[in-house]
Amino acid sequence: MKTTGTDRIFVGAVYTILAVCTLAVLLPFLYVVLVSFATKHEVLSRGFFLFPQEWTLNSYQFLFREHNFLKAFQNSLWITFVGTIINMVLTSLMAYALAKRWLVGRKTINLLVLFTMLFNGGIIPTYLIVNSLHLLDSYWSIWLTAAIAPFHLIVMRSFFQSFPVELEESSRIDGCGELRLFWNIVVPLSMPAIATFTLFYMVQNWNTFFNALIYINDSDKWPLQVYLRQMLIESADSSMSLDIEGFEYGPPVKMATVVATALPLLVVYPFLQKYFNKGMLLGSVKG
């Protein structure tokens, strides 16, 4: 197809805008990563820079010797692992049930799910419920209060509704019950959607902050995001409660903590990316 001067100008403008947007996203992250390899003296003396004059791993060495960081990292891994399993089991089972048109009360339940997307009980009533159930300082307060995301449930329900009825009928003829049909037939065919929402729930659980801040008072149970918040709001230094050697690496240690916080998701995402677009599109064809 022959392109005109106007077309080339339009394409050039589009690429320019995309390049500017890409730089706006990458530069802050690149700054955080590179500053984590600098010294505290260079950060305070040079101000803004991208490439350190003196490269060092002292911040990471100090960080991974810090007991509170390692404990918070371990807590986040546990919260993410167990929480994602709970999220996916409850969401997929409920979505599969709501996908059945013969389910009694299906419309009412769907309306209630939709209602929770617009309204919720609020912070104080939720806190009172968690407290009355004696779940404070327990990870169950995090897992149960965010067990099912209504949007994910609706999209997954739509995905299950796209399955041909003939597939279900043939499975029943072969003697499959509901649970066996779900586990042996539906789950293997739903891997794109399952992988997509597993990624969503992993991000949600890994980034758990507000619920942990409200319900977890024991600092030994804090996830990584709360630990990072405590580090960043310290006015003196991120390592002020630690030894004097760590005190020298204040700003770079903060940047190293941010990098370590984001790194696990950056590592996992490429393995699930191939399912991402397919899972979202399949689940959103029908509403």
C-alpha angles and dihedrals in degrees: 000000000000114000124211130213090259091055092051091049091050093048091047091051091049093051091046092053091047091049092051091048091048092051091047088057099039102041097065091047092045090050092052092048096048096043088055087067094051131087125254092243092055093048092052095042103041101037112198117020138140105207119046119226090217117038118207140165093207093111093055093042090052093044096053091048090054110103096205092053093049090048092049091047090052091048092052091050091052094046091049096046098047095033094053091051091051091046095050096043094050096039096047094045094048092044091050091051093047090050089067108094091202093060110122111241093011095140093049092050091048090052091050090051090050090047091058090057089063104032137027137180094257134240099287098049090045091050091049090052092049090048093048090052090052092238098132113124088018127110088227087075087064098039098046098042090056100030097124127027108209095215093051089047093053094048092047091048089054089050092054090048089060091066112107114253089224090066091057093045094050090049091052090051088056089055103262118156123207097270094044091046090051096045101038101033112019100040097051091048091047099055095117092055093040092050091048096052092040086061091048092050092045090055090046094051095041090052093047106145117132098048091045091049091053103038104030114070097160107092090207088066097047116125122230096267093058090046089051090050091052090050096048096048095051105112096202104045141315090247100039092123091052135068124304092252091063089048089072093063101053106134096032090049089055090052091046089052091053090050092048090049094054098037101080093057091045088054095047098043099072091057092055099035094092089061095043104083095034093050094049094047095047091049095049101048093092124038 
